[in-house]
Amino acid sequence: MDKRLFVGGLPFSVNNKALEELFAQCGNVVSADVISDRYTNQSKGFGFVEMSTSEEAQEAIKKLNNYEVEGRKIVVTVARPKEERPRPNGGNFSPRRNDRDRGGRGHGDRRGGGRNRW
């Protein structure tokens, strides 16, 4: 049994400290992380908790799965390992650009966009 747990269905007002306090009633919490959007910094409604032992993690699943937090039932399961996914654009994180952004003609753009020949 793994010690890392996935917690889903969290209210957006729950932060790392509140998540840690919730799971502390089941044992020693090593870490508690609520995942948030990188641009808005708002919670995405899920997080991960790592307990110190597998037995404490199993107790947390039994006690807190379908537990109601601020009117929402949370889901607590064993976290799956993170899968390696291919990165878009071969690992280049910049937005995809067309030729027009580099000074050439745009793809399918009938308005021109090239240099003035006159």
Biopython code that builds the backbone (N, CA, C, O; Angstrom):
import numpy as np
from Bio.PDB.StructureBuilder import StructureBuilder

atoms = [
    (1, "MET", "N", (0.857, -1.190, 0.000)),
    (1, "MET", "CA", (0.000, 0.000, 0.000)),
    (1, "MET", "C", (0.886, 1.231, 0.000)),
    (1, "MET", "O", (1.870, 1.306, 0.736)),
    (2, "ASP", "N", (0.535, 2.167, -0.812)),
    (2, "ASP", "CA", (1.299, 3.397, -0.921)),
    (2, "ASP", "C", (0.870, 4.391, 0.154)),
    (2, "ASP", "O", (-0.236, 4.298, 0.687)),
    (3, "LYS", "N", (1.735, 5.328, 0.467)),
    (3, "LYS", "CA", (1.451, 6.334, 1.489)),
    (3, "LYS", "C", (0.952, 7.639, 0.884)),
    (3, "LYS", "O", (0.513, 8.528, 1.614)),
    (4, "ARG", "N", (1.013, 7.768, -0.433)),
    (4, "ARG", "CA", (0.591, 9.004, -1.102)),
    (4, "ARG", "C", (-0.858, 8.849, -1.553)),
    (4, "ARG", "O", (-1.222, 7.860, -2.189)),
    (5, "LEU", "N", (-1.682, 9.849, -1.211)),
    (5, "LEU", "CA", (-3.110, 9.794, -1.484)),
    (5, "LEU", "C", (-3.544, 10.924, -2.408)),
    (5, "LEU", "O", (-3.015, 12.034, -2.352)),
    (6, "PHE", "N", (-4.514, 10.619, -3.255)),
    (6, "PHE", "CA", (-5.156, 11.626, -4.098)),
    (6, "PHE", "C", (-6.437, 12.055, -3.390)),
    (6, "PHE", "O", (-7.192, 11.216, -2.899)),
    (7, "VAL", "N", (-6.678, 13.365, -3.341)),
    (7, "VAL", "CA", (-7.881, 13.900, -2.719)),
    (7, "VAL", "C", (-8.592, 14.748, -3.765)),
    (7, "VAL", "O", (-8.060, 15.768, -4.204)),
    (8, "GLY", "N", (-9.791, 14.332, -4.167)),
    (8, "GLY", "CA", (-10.540, 15.051, -5.190)),
    (8, "GLY", "C", (-11.834, 15.618, -4.642)),
    (8, "GLY", "O", (-12.296, 15.214, -3.575)),
    (9, "GLY", "N", (-12.416, 16.553, -5.372)),
    (9, "GLY", "CA", (-13.679, 17.154, -4.977)),
    (9, "GLY", "C", (-13.554, 18.183, -3.874)),
    (9, "GLY", "O", (-14.522, 18.457, -3.165)),
    (10, "LEU", "N", (-12.376, 18.752, -3.723)),
    (10, "LEU", "CA", (-12.166, 19.739, -2.664)),
    (10, "LEU", "C", (-12.849, 21.063, -2.995)),
    (10, "LEU", "O", (-12.866, 21.476, -4.155)),
    (11, "PRO", "N", (-13.407, 21.722, -2.001)),
    (11, "PRO", "CA", (-13.898, 23.086, -2.232)),
    (11, "PRO", "C", (-12.717, 23.991, -2.589)),
    (11, "PRO", "O", (-11.592, 23.748, -2.151)),
    (12, "PHE", "N", (-12.971, 25.025, -3.378)),
    (12, "PHE", "CA", (-11.889, 25.898, -3.821)),
    (12, "PHE", "C", (-11.286, 26.712, -2.683)),
    (12, "PHE", "O", (-10.200, 27.271, -2.833)),
    (13, "SER", "N", (-11.970, 26.785, -1.558)),
    (13, "SER", "CA", (-11.462, 27.558, -0.421)),
    (13, "SER", "C", (-10.450, 26.778, 0.420)),
    (13, "SER", "O", (-9.795, 27.367, 1.281)),
    (14, "VAL", "N", (-10.307, 25.478, 0.196)),
    (14, "VAL", "CA", (-9.381, 24.660, 0.979)),
    (14, "VAL", "C", (-7.954, 24.926, 0.522)),
    (14, "VAL", "O", (-7.661, 24.890, -0.673)),
    (15, "ASN", "N", (-7.061, 25.195, 1.484)),
    (15, "ASN", "CA", (-5.645, 25.418, 1.169)),
    (15, "ASN", "C", (-4.810, 24.288, 1.762)),
    (15, "ASN", "O", (-5.354, 23.350, 2.346)),
    (16, "ASN", "N", (-3.494, 24.375, 1.614)),
    (16, "ASN", "CA", (-2.604, 23.314, 2.096)),
    (16, "ASN", "C", (-2.750, 23.077, 3.594)),
    (16, "ASN", "O", (-2.787, 21.931, 4.041)),
    (17, "LYS", "N", (-2.833, 24.145, 4.365)),
    (17, "LYS", "CA", (-2.940, 24.029, 5.822)),
    (17, "LYS", "C", (-4.234, 23.329, 6.228)),
    (17, "LYS", "O", (-4.222, 22.455, 7.094)),
    (18, "ALA", "N", (-5.352, 23.712, 5.604)),
    (18, "ALA", "CA", (-6.638, 23.093, 5.932)),
    (18, "ALA", "C", (-6.641, 21.609, 5.556)),
    (18, "ALA", "O", (-7.195, 20.784, 6.283)),
    (19, "LEU", "N", (-6.022, 21.272, 4.425)),
    (19, "LEU", "CA", (-5.936, 19.871, 4.005)),
    (19, "LEU", "C", (-5.094, 19.063, 4.982)),
    (19, "LEU", "O", (-5.440, 17.932, 5.322)),
    (20, "GLU", "N", (-4.000, 19.641, 5.427)),
    (20, "GLU", "CA", (-3.140, 18.967, 6.406)),
    (20, "GLU", "C", (-3.889, 18.743, 7.725)),
    (20, "GLU", "O", (-3.790, 17.667, 8.315)),
    (21, "GLU", "N", (-4.627, 19.740, 8.186)),
    (21, "GLU", "CA", (-5.383, 19.606, 9.435)),
    (21, "GLU", "C", (-6.470, 18.543, 9.320)),
    (21, "GLU", "O", (-6.731, 17.819, 10.281)),
    (22, "LEU", "N", (-7.103, 18.443, 8.159)),
    (22, "LEU", "CA", (-8.144, 17.443, 7.949)),
    (22, "LEU", "C", (-7.571, 16.035, 8.056)),
    (22, "LEU", "O", (-8.167, 15.167, 8.695)),
    (23, "PHE", "N", (-6.422, 15.806, 7.435)),
    (23, "PHE", "CA", (-5.829, 14.467, 7.434)),
    (23, "PHE", "C", (-5.038, 14.162, 8.703)),
    (23, "PHE", "O", (-4.711, 13.002, 8.950)),
    (24, "ALA", "N", (-4.729, 15.155, 9.499)),
    (24, "ALA", "CA", (-3.986, 14.932, 10.750)),
    (24, "ALA", "C", (-4.785, 14.093, 11.738)),
    (24, "ALA", "O", (-4.203, 13.461, 12.620)),
    (25, "GLN", "N", (-6.107, 14.075, 11.606)),
    (25, "GLN", "CA", (-6.912, 13.262, 12.509)),
    (25, "GLN", "C", (-6.755, 11.760, 12.241)),
    (25, "GLN", "O", (-7.204, 10.937, 13.039)),
    (26, "CYS", "N", (-6.116, 11.405, 11.116)),
    (26, "CYS", "CA", (-5.894, 9.998, 10.780)),
    (26, "CYS", "C", (-4.457, 9.554, 11.002)),
    (26, "CYS", "O", (-4.149, 8.370, 10.867)),
    (27, "GLY", "N", (-3.570, 10.488, 11.343)),
    (27, "GLY", "CA", (-2.175, 10.134, 11.570)),
    (27, "GLY", "C", (-1.247, 11.280, 11.230)),
    (27, "GLY", "O", (-1.673, 12.422, 11.060)),
    (28, "ASN", "N", (0.039, 10.950, 11.135)),
    (28, "ASN", "CA", (1.067, 11.944, 10.859)),
    (28, "ASN", "C", (1.103, 12.269, 9.366)),
    (28, "ASN", "O", (1.308, 11.385, 8.534)),
    (29, "VAL", "N", (0.904, 13.537, 9.039)),
    (29, "VAL", "CA", (0.915, 13.981, 7.639)),
    (29, "VAL", "C", (2.319, 14.466, 7.291)),
    (29, "VAL", "O", (2.845, 15.375, 7.934)),
    (30, "VAL", "N", (2.919, 13.861, 6.278)),
    (30, "VAL", "CA", (4.248, 14.261, 5.818)),
    (30, "VAL", "C", (4.131, 15.518, 4.956)),
    (30, "VAL", "O", (4.888, 16.472, 5.137)),
    (31, "SER", "N", (3.170, 15.516, 4.008)),
    (31, "SER", "CA", (2.959, 16.685, 3.162)),
    (31, "SER", "C", (1.507, 16.722, 2.705)),
    (31, "SER", "O", (0.849, 15.688, 2.585)),
    (32, "ALA", "N", (1.021, 17.933, 2.453)),
    (32, "ALA", "CA", (-0.331, 18.137, 1.935)),
    (32, "ALA", "C", (-0.260, 19.277, 0.926)),
    (32, "ALA", "O", (0.117, 20.397, 1.270)),
    (33, "ASP", "N", (-0.620, 18.988, -0.314)),
    (33, "ASP", "CA", (-0.524, 19.977, -1.386)),
    (33, "ASP", "C", (-1.829, 20.058, -2.152)),
    (33, "ASP", "O", (-2.291, 19.067, -2.718)),
    (34, "VAL", "N", (-2.423, 21.246, -2.168)),
    (34, "VAL", "CA", (-3.588, 21.516, -3.003)),
    (34, "VAL", "C", (-3.053, 22.049, -4.325)),
    (34, "VAL", "O", (-2.251, 22.983, -4.339)),
    (35, "ILE", "N", (-3.488, 21.466, -5.430)),
    (35, "ILE", "CA", (-3.006, 21.872, -6.740)),
    (35, "ILE", "C", (-3.780, 23.108, -7.186)),
    (35, "ILE", "O", (-5.008, 23.157, -7.117)),
    (36, "SER", "N", (-3.021, 24.110, -7.647)),
    (36, "SER", "CA", (-3.659, 25.361, -8.071)),
    (36, "SER", "C", (-3.226, 25.719, -9.485)),
    (36, "SER", "O", (-2.178, 25.281, -9.961)),
    (37, "ASP", "N", (-4.045, 26.517, -10.141)),
    (37, "ASP", "CA", (-3.774, 26.982, -11.490)),
    (37, "ASP", "C", (-2.562, 27.908, -11.469)),
    (37, "ASP", "O", (-2.476, 28.785, -10.610)),
    (38, "ARG", "N", (-1.635, 27.731, -12.388)),
    (38, "ARG", "CA", (-0.401, 28.519, -12.360)),
    (38, "ARG", "C", (-0.610, 29.983, -12.730)),
    (38, "ARG", "O", (0.204, 30.836, -12.375)),
    (39, "TYR", "N", (-1.705, 30.281, -13.448)),
    (39, "TYR", "CA", (-1.935, 31.657, -13.868)),
    (39, "TYR", "C", (-2.822, 32.418, -12.890)),
    (39, "TYR", "O", (-2.537, 33.568, -12.559)),
    (40, "THR", "N", (-3.896, 31.783, -12.427)),
    (40, "THR", "CA", (-4.840, 32.474, -11.536)),
    (40, "THR", "C", (-4.580, 32.182, -10.072)),
    (40, "THR", "O", (-5.093, 32.885, -9.202)),
    (41, "ASN", "N", (-3.795, 31.161, -9.788)),
    (41, "ASN", "CA", (-3.478, 30.728, -8.427)),
    (41, "ASN", "C", (-4.719, 30.246, -7.673)),
    (41, "ASN", "O", (-4.696, 30.167, -6.444)),
    (42, "GLN", "N", (-5.801, 29.923, -8.387)),
    (42, "GLN", "CA", (-7.001, 29.375, -7.763)),
    (42, "GLN", "C", (-6.873, 27.859, -7.698)),
    (42, "GLN", "O", (-6.301, 27.237, -8.592)),
    (43, "SER", "N", (-7.408, 27.273, -6.638)),
    (43, "SER", "CA", (-7.387, 25.827, -6.474)),
    (43, "SER", "C", (-8.083, 25.144, -7.633)),
    (43, "SER", "O", (-9.078, 25.646, -8.156)),
    (44, "LYS", "N", (-7.549, 23.985, -8.037)),
    (44, "LYS", "CA", (-8.186, 23.202, -9.089)),
    (44, "LYS", "C", (-9.167, 22.189, -8.506)),
    (44, "LYS", "O", (-9.815, 21.460, -9.257)),
    (45, "GLY", "N", (-9.287, 22.132, -7.183)),
    (45, "GLY", "CA", (-10.264, 21.250, -6.558)),
    (45, "GLY", "C", (-9.741, 19.869, -6.223)),
    (45, "GLY", "O", (-10.517, 18.979, -5.875)),
    (46, "PHE", "N", (-8.430, 19.680, -6.322)),
    (46, "PHE", "CA", (-7.852, 18.398, -5.913)),
    (46, "PHE", "C", (-6.466, 18.625, -5.339)),
    (46, "PHE", "O", (-5.879, 19.697, -5.480)),
    (47, "GLY", "N", (-5.956, 17.580, -4.684)),
    (47, "GLY", "CA", (-4.642, 17.697, -4.083)),
    (47, "GLY", "C", (-4.075, 16.335, -3.746)),
    (47, "GLY", "O", (-4.670, 15.303, -4.056)),
    (48, "PHE", "N", (-2.919, 16.344, -3.110)),
    (48, "PHE", "CA", (-2.229, 15.116, -2.718)),
    (48, "PHE", "C", (-1.776, 15.233, -1.277)),
    (48, "PHE", "O", (-1.333, 16.291, -0.829)),
    (49, "VAL", "N", (-1.897, 14.124, -0.562)),
    (49, "VAL", "CA", (-1.473, 14.057, 0.836)),
    (49, "VAL", "C", (-0.572, 12.847, 0.976)),
    (49, "VAL", "O", (-0.877, 11.769, 0.465)),
    (50, "GLU", "N", (0.537, 13.031, 1.669)),
    (50, "GLU", "CA", (1.414, 11.899, 1.955)),
    (50, "GLU", "C", (1.400, 11.652, 3.454)),
    (50, "GLU", "O", (1.709, 12.541, 4.247)),
    (51, "MET", "N", (1.037, 10.434, 3.829)),
    (51, "MET", "CA", (1.006, 10.035, 5.232)),
    (51, "MET", "C", (2.329, 9.350, 5.568)),
    (51, "MET", "O", (3.057, 8.926, 4.670)),
    (52, "SER", "N", (2.642, 9.241, 6.868)),
    (52, "SER", "CA", (3.940, 8.675, 7.258)),
    (52, "SER", "C", (3.990, 7.154, 7.112)),
    (52, "SER", "O", (5.064, 6.604, 6.868)),
    (53, "THR", "N", (2.862, 6.462, 7.255)),
    (53, "THR", "CA", (2.855, 4.999, 7.094)),
    (53, "THR", "C", (1.704, 4.580, 6.188)),
    (53, "THR", "O", (0.745, 5.326, 5.989)),
    (54, "SER", "N", (1.816, 3.386, 5.652)),
    (54, "SER", "CA", (0.759, 2.835, 4.811)),
    (54, "SER", "C", (-0.516, 2.594, 5.607)),
    (54, "SER", "O", (-1.618, 2.744, 5.080)),
    (55, "GLU", "N", (-0.367, 2.220, 6.871)),
    (55, "GLU", "CA", (-1.531, 1.980, 7.720)),
    (55, "GLU", "C", (-2.316, 3.270, 7.951)),
    (55, "GLU", "O", (-3.547, 3.261, 7.934)),
    (56, "GLU", "N", (-1.615, 4.362, 8.165)),
    (56, "GLU", "CA", (-2.281, 5.660, 8.338)),
    (56, "GLU", "C", (-2.974, 6.082, 7.045)),
    (56, "GLU", "O", (-4.060, 6.661, 7.082)),
    (57, "ALA", "N", (-2.357, 5.796, 5.912)),
    (57, "ALA", "CA", (-2.972, 6.120, 4.625)),
    (57, "ALA", "C", (-4.249, 5.313, 4.431)),
    (57, "ALA", "O", (-5.252, 5.848, 3.958)),
    (58, "GLN", "N", (-4.224, 4.036, 4.791)),
    (58, "GLN", "CA", (-5.414, 3.194, 4.673)),
    (58, "GLN", "C", (-6.512, 3.695, 5.609)),
    (58, "GLN", "O", (-7.684, 3.702, 5.234)),
    (59, "GLU", "N", (-6.150, 4.109, 6.811)),
    (59, "GLU", "CA", (-7.111, 4.663, 7.771)),
    (59, "GLU", "C", (-7.731, 5.952, 7.220)),
    (59, "GLU", "O", (-8.932, 6.174, 7.373)),
    (60, "ALA", "N", (-6.928, 6.791, 6.588)),
    (60, "ALA", "CA", (-7.436, 8.037, 6.016)),
    (60, "ALA", "C", (-8.426, 7.757, 4.890)),
    (60, "ALA", "O", (-9.430, 8.457, 4.760)),
    (61, "ILE", "N", (-8.152, 6.741, 4.077)),
    (61, "ILE", "CA", (-9.081, 6.384, 3.002)),
    (61, "ILE", "C", (-10.409, 5.929, 3.596)),
    (61, "ILE", "O", (-11.473, 6.353, 3.145)),
    (62, "LYS", "N", (-10.348, 5.071, 4.604)),
    (62, "LYS", "CA", (-11.572, 4.564, 5.232)),
    (62, "LYS", "C", (-12.382, 5.680, 5.882)),
    (62, "LYS", "O", (-13.605, 5.729, 5.759)),
    (63, "LYS", "N", (-11.694, 6.559, 6.564)),
    (63, "LYS", "CA", (-12.376, 7.588, 7.356)),
    (63, "LYS", "C", (-12.827, 8.790, 6.515)),
    (63, "LYS", "O", (-13.899, 9.341, 6.767)),
    (64, "LEU", "N", (-12.026, 9.208, 5.520)),
    (64, "LEU", "CA", (-12.293, 10.467, 4.832)),
    (64, "LEU", "C", (-12.859, 10.328, 3.417)),
    (64, "LEU", "O", (-13.281, 11.328, 2.835)),
    (65, "ASN", "N", (-12.881, 9.123, 2.848)),
    (65, "ASN", "CA", (-13.499, 8.969, 1.532)),
    (65, "ASN", "C", (-15.003, 9.200, 1.677)),
    (65, "ASN", "O", (-15.641, 8.607, 2.546)),
    (66, "ASN", "N", (-15.566, 10.054, 0.833)),
    (66, "ASN", "CA", (-16.974, 10.497, 0.891)),
    (66, "ASN", "C", (-17.274, 11.355, 2.115)),
    (66, "ASN", "O", (-18.435, 11.508, 2.495)),
    (67, "TYR", "N", (-16.251, 11.907, 2.727)),
    (67, "TYR", "CA", (-16.405, 12.826, 3.860)),
    (67, "TYR", "C", (-16.838, 14.187, 3.314)),
    (67, "TYR", "O", (-16.355, 14.618, 2.267)),
    (68, "GLU", "N", (-17.740, 14.857, 4.015)),
    (68, "GLU", "CA", (-18.241, 16.141, 3.540)),
    (68, "GLU", "C", (-17.403, 17.286, 4.105)),
    (68, "GLU", "O", (-17.220, 17.406, 5.316)),
    (69, "VAL", "N", (-16.899, 18.123, 3.198)),
    (69, "VAL", "CA", (-16.118, 19.308, 3.555)),
    (69, "VAL", "C", (-16.792, 20.511, 2.904)),
    (69, "VAL", "O", (-16.843, 20.610, 1.678)),
    (70, "GLU", "N", (-17.301, 21.408, 3.711)),
    (70, "GLU", "CA", (-17.975, 22.617, 3.236)),
    (70, "GLU", "C", (-19.052, 22.305, 2.196)),
    (70, "GLU", "O", (-19.171, 22.995, 1.184)),
    (71, "GLY", "N", (-19.823, 21.270, 2.457)),
    (71, "GLY", "CA", (-20.932, 20.920, 1.585)),
    (71, "GLY", "C", (-20.565, 20.062, 0.387)),
    (71, "GLY", "O", (-21.441, 19.732, -0.413)),
    (72, "ARG", "N", (-19.307, 19.693, 0.237)),
    (72, "ARG", "CA", (-18.874, 18.855, -0.890)),
    (72, "ARG", "C", (-18.277, 17.565, -0.357)),
    (72, "ARG", "O", (-17.516, 17.574, 0.610)),
    (73, "LYS", "N", (-18.630, 16.448, -0.999)),
    (73, "LYS", "CA", (-18.059, 15.153, -0.613)),
    (73, "LYS", "C", (-16.732, 14.977, -1.334)),
    (73, "LYS", "O", (-16.652, 15.080, -2.558)),
    (74, "ILE", "N", (-15.704, 14.713, -0.558)),
    (74, "ILE", "CA", (-14.377, 14.526, -1.144)),
    (74, "ILE", "C", (-14.149, 13.047, -1.458)),
    (74, "ILE", "O", (-14.789, 12.171, -0.878)),
    (75, "VAL", "N", (-13.247, 12.791, -2.365)),
    (75, "VAL", "CA", (-12.860, 11.439, -2.750)),
    (75, "VAL", "C", (-11.404, 11.256, -2.343)),
    (75, "VAL", "O", (-10.553, 12.082, -2.674)),
    (76, "VAL", "N", (-11.120, 10.180, -1.628)),
    (76, "VAL", "CA", (-9.748, 9.891, -1.202)),
    (76, "VAL", "C", (-9.377, 8.505, -1.710)),
    (76, "VAL", "O", (-10.019, 7.514, -1.363)),
    (77, "THR", "N", (-8.338, 8.444, -2.534)),
    (77, "THR", "CA", (-7.861, 7.172, -3.085)),
    (77, "THR", "C", (-6.337, 7.168, -3.065)),
    (77, "THR", "O", (-5.700, 8.188, -2.800)),
    (78, "VAL", "N", (-5.775, 6.016, -3.347)),
    (78, "VAL", "CA", (-4.322, 5.908, -3.479)),
    (78, "VAL", "C", (-3.925, 6.629, -4.758)),
    (78, "VAL", "O", (-4.540, 6.418, -5.804)),
    (79, "ALA", "N", (-2.908, 7.476, -4.688)),
    (79, "ALA", "CA", (-2.444, 8.230, -5.853)),
    (79, "ALA", "C", (-1.700, 7.299, -6.795)),
    (79, "ALA", "O", (-0.876, 6.488, -6.373)),
    (80, "ARG", "N", (-2.009, 7.432, -8.086)),
    (80, "ARG", "CA", (-1.284, 6.669, -9.093)),
    (80, "ARG", "C", (0.024, 7.381, -9.393)),
    (80, "ARG", "O", (0.115, 8.596, -9.220)),
    (81, "PRO", "N", (1.032, 6.654, -9.835)),
    (81, "PRO", "CA", (2.281, 7.320, -10.215)),
    (81, "PRO", "C", (2.053, 8.246, -11.403)),
    (81, "PRO", "O", (1.231, 7.966, -12.275)),
    (82, "LYS", "N", (2.783, 9.337, -11.426)),
    (82, "LYS", "CA", (2.643, 10.301, -12.516)),
    (82, "LYS", "C", (3.159, 9.673, -13.800)),
    (82, "LYS", "O", (4.272, 9.151, -13.859)),
    (83, "GLU", "N", (2.311, 9.738, -14.837)),
    (83, "GLU", "CA", (2.697, 9.176, -16.125)),
    (83, "GLU", "C", (3.487, 10.205, -16.914)),
    (83, "GLU", "O", (3.177, 11.396, -16.894)),
    (84, "GLU", "N", (4.495, 9.739, -17.597)),
    (84, "GLU", "CA", (5.293, 10.609, -18.450)),
    (84, "GLU", "C", (4.533, 10.825, -19.744)),
    (84, "GLU", "O", (4.243, 9.870, -20.465)),
    (85, "ARG", "N", (4.207, 12.077, -20.040)),
    (85, "ARG", "CA", (3.477, 12.408, -21.253)),
    (85, "ARG", "C", (4.377, 13.199, -22.184)),
    (85, "ARG", "O", (5.218, 13.971, -21.723)),
    (86, "PRO", "N", (4.212, 13.017, -23.498)),
    (86, "PRO", "CA", (5.036, 13.803, -24.425)),
    (86, "PRO", "C", (4.681, 15.280, -24.329)),
    (86, "PRO", "O", (3.513, 15.639, -24.183)),
    (87, "ARG", "N", (5.669, 16.109, -24.409)),
    (87, "ARG", "CA", (5.461, 17.555, -24.319)),
    (87, "ARG", "C", (5.017, 18.098, -25.670)),
    (87, "ARG", "O", (5.486, 17.643, -26.713)),
    (88, "PRO", "N", (4.109, 19.074, -25.648)),
    (88, "PRO", "CA", (3.685, 19.660, -26.926)),
    (88, "PRO", "C", (4.830, 20.416, -27.586)),
    (88, "PRO", "O", (5.686, 20.971, -26.897)),
    (89, "ASN", "N", (4.854, 20.442, -28.895)),
    (89, "ASN", "CA", (5.879, 21.146, -29.672)),
    (89, "ASN", "C", (7.281, 20.651, -29.367)),
    (89, "ASN", "O", (8.234, 21.428, -29.419)),
    (90, "GLY", "N", (7.422, 19.387, -29.054)),
    (90, "GLY", "CA", (8.742, 18.824, -28.803)),
    (90, "GLY", "C", (9.427, 19.388, -27.578)),
    (90, "GLY", "O", (10.657, 19.413, -27.525)),
    (91, "GLY", "N", (8.668, 19.843, -26.586)),
    (91, "GLY", "CA", (9.245, 20.379, -25.357)),
    (91, "GLY", "C", (9.364, 21.881, -25.360)),
    (91, "GLY", "O", (9.730, 22.469, -24.343)),
    (92, "ASN", "N", (9.061, 22.528, -26.489)),
    (92, "ASN", "CA", (9.109, 23.980, -26.563)),
    (92, "ASN", "C", (7.801, 24.528, -26.022)),
    (92, "ASN", "O", (6.741, 24.260, -26.588)),
    (93, "PHE", "N", (7.854, 25.290, -24.939)),
    (93, "PHE", "CA", (6.646, 25.746, -24.288)),
    (93, "PHE", "C", (6.090, 27.031, -24.874)),
    (93, "PHE", "O", (5.014, 27.468, -24.466)),
    (94, "SER", "N", (6.788, 27.653, -25.822)),
    (94, "SER", "CA", (6.264, 28.881, -26.403)),
    (94, "SER", "C", (5.066, 28.547, -27.286)),
    (94, "SER", "O", (4.999, 27.456, -27.853)),
    (95, "PRO", "N", (4.131, 29.469, -27.404)),
    (95, "PRO", "CA", (2.975, 29.193, -28.253)),
    (95, "PRO", "C", (3.393, 28.965, -29.690)),
    (95, "PRO", "O", (4.406, 29.490, -30.154)),
    (96, "ARG", "N", (2.615, 28.192, -30.370)),
    (96, "ARG", "CA", (2.947, 27.880, -31.756)),
    (96, "ARG", "C", (2.843, 29.144, -32.604)),
    (96, "ARG", "O", (1.865, 29.887, -32.517)),
    (97, "ARG", "N", (3.839, 29.369, -33.403)),
    (97, "ARG", "CA", (3.874, 30.570, -34.231)),
    (97, "ARG", "C", (3.763, 30.189, -35.688)),
    (97, "ARG", "O", (4.214, 29.118, -36.093)),
    (98, "ASN", "N", (3.171, 31.052, -36.469)),
    (98, "ASN", "CA", (3.158, 30.827, -37.906)),
    (98, "ASN", "C", (4.192, 31.763, -38.541)),
    (98, "ASN", "O", (4.840, 32.551, -37.852)),
    (99, "ASP", "N", (4.331, 31.662, -39.843)),
    (99, "ASP", "CA", (5.358, 32.447, -40.533)),
    (99, "ASP", "C", (5.136, 33.943, -40.387)),
    (99, "ASP", "O", (6.097, 34.712, -40.395)),
    (100, "ARG", "N", (3.874, 34.371, -40.253)),
    (100, "ARG", "CA", (3.591, 35.793, -40.182)),
    (100, "ARG", "C", (4.234, 36.437, -38.947)),
    (100, "ARG", "O", (4.640, 37.598, -38.985)),
    (101, "ASP", "N", (4.319, 35.675, -37.856)),
    (101, "ASP", "CA", (4.938, 36.207, -36.642)),
    (101, "ASP", "C", (6.429, 36.465, -36.845)),
    (101, "ASP", "O", (7.023, 37.272, -36.130)),
    (102, "ARG", "N", (7.028, 35.790, -37.807)),
    (102, "ARG", "CA", (8.455, 35.962, -38.070)),
    (102, "ARG", "C", (8.703, 36.877, -39.262)),
    (102, "ARG", "O", (9.831, 36.969, -39.746)),
    (103, "GLY", "N", (7.664, 37.554, -39.740)),
    (103, "GLY", "CA", (7.840, 38.506, -40.821)),
    (103, "GLY", "C", (7.479, 37.988, -42.190)),
    (103, "GLY", "O", (7.552, 38.745, -43.157)),
    (104, "GLY", "N", (7.090, 36.730, -42.320)),
    (104, "GLY", "CA", (6.718, 36.182, -43.620)),
    (104, "GLY", "C", (5.212, 36.228, -43.803)),
    (104, "GLY", "O", (4.501, 36.906, -43.062)),
    (105, "ARG", "N", (4.742, 35.502, -44.792)),
    (105, "ARG", "CA", (3.303, 35.453, -45.041)),
    (105, "ARG", "C", (2.653, 34.433, -44.114)),
    (105, "ARG", "O", (3.236, 33.396, -43.797)),
    (106, "GLY", "N", (1.441, 34.748, -43.691)),
    (106, "GLY", "CA", (0.691, 33.828, -42.849)),
    (106, "GLY", "C", (0.122, 32.682, -43.654)),
    (106, "GLY", "O", (-0.125, 32.833, -44.851)),
    (107, "HIS", "N", (-0.088, 31.558, -43.038)),
    (107, "HIS", "CA", (-0.663, 30.394, -43.707)),
    (107, "HIS", "C", (-2.130, 30.648, -43.968)),
    (107, "HIS", "O", (-2.901, 30.824, -43.024)),
    (108, "GLY", "N", (-2.532, 30.671, -45.212)),
    (108, "GLY", "CA", (-3.925, 30.848, -45.571)),
    (108, "GLY", "C", (-4.414, 32.279, -45.408)),
    (108, "GLY", "O", (-5.614, 32.536, -45.510)),
    (109, "ASP", "N", (-3.519, 33.196, -45.161)),
    (109, "ASP", "CA", (-3.913, 34.589, -44.977)),
    (109, "ASP", "C", (-3.878, 35.270, -46.332)),
    (109, "ASP", "O", (-2.804, 35.423, -46.912)),
    (110, "ARG", "N", (-5.019, 35.679, -46.846)),
    (110, "ARG", "CA", (-5.122, 36.258, -48.179)),
    (110, "ARG", "C", (-4.811, 37.744, -48.204)),
    (110, "ARG", "O", (-4.859, 38.363, -49.267)),
    (111, "ARG", "N", (-4.496, 38.326, -47.065)),
    (111, "ARG", "CA", (-4.253, 39.767, -47.007)),
    (111, "ARG", "C", (-2.798, 40.120, -47.245)),
    (111, "ARG", "O", (-2.434, 41.289, -47.126)),
    (112, "GLY", "N", (-1.981, 39.189, -47.563)),
    (112, "GLY", "CA", (-0.576, 39.498, -47.802)),
    (112, "GLY", "C", (0.244, 39.304, -46.545)),
    (112, "GLY", "O", (0.177, 38.255, -45.905)),
    (113, "GLY", "N", (1.007, 40.303, -46.198)),
    (113, "GLY", "CA", (1.814, 40.216, -45.004)),
    (113, "GLY", "C", (3.293, 40.171, -45.303)),
    (113, "GLY", "O", (4.112, 40.210, -44.384)),
    (114, "GLY", "N", (3.652, 40.090, -46.572)),
    (114, "GLY", "CA", (5.067, 40.053, -46.934)),
    (114, "GLY", "C", (5.647, 41.441, -47.031)),
    (114, "GLY", "O", (5.004, 42.414, -46.636)),
    (115, "ARG", "N", (6.864, 41.546, -47.555)),
    (115, "ARG", "CA", (7.505, 42.844, -47.711)),
    (115, "ARG", "C", (6.850, 43.647, -48.825)),
    (115, "ARG", "O", (6.264, 43.088, -49.753)),
    (116, "ASN", "N", (6.957, 44.934, -48.720)),
    (116, "ASN", "CA", (6.476, 45.824, -49.768)),
    (116, "ASN", "C", (7.545, 45.876, -50.856)),
    (116, "ASN", "O", (8.690, 46.228, -50.573)),
    (117, "ARG", "N", (7.192, 45.531, -52.100)),
    (117, "ARG", "CA", (8.168, 45.471, -53.180)),
    (117, "ARG", "C", (8.329, 46.814, -53.879)),
    (117, "ARG", "O", (9.189, 46.901, -54.755)),
    (118, "TRP", "N", (7.603, 47.831, -53.579)),
    (118, "TRP", "CA", (7.649, 49.086, -54.331)),
    (118, "TRP", "C", (8.706, 49.949, -53.822)),
    (118, "TRP", "O", (8.900, 51.053, -54.330)),
]
sb = StructureBuilder()
sb.init_structure("model")
sb.init_model(0)
sb.init_chain("A")
sb.init_seg("    ")
for serial, (resi, resn, name, xyz) in enumerate(atoms, 1):
    if name == "N":
        sb.init_residue(resn, " ", resi, " ")
    sb.init_atom(name, np.array(xyz, "f"), 0.0, 1.0, " ", f" {name:<3s}", serial, name[0])
structure = sb.get_structure()
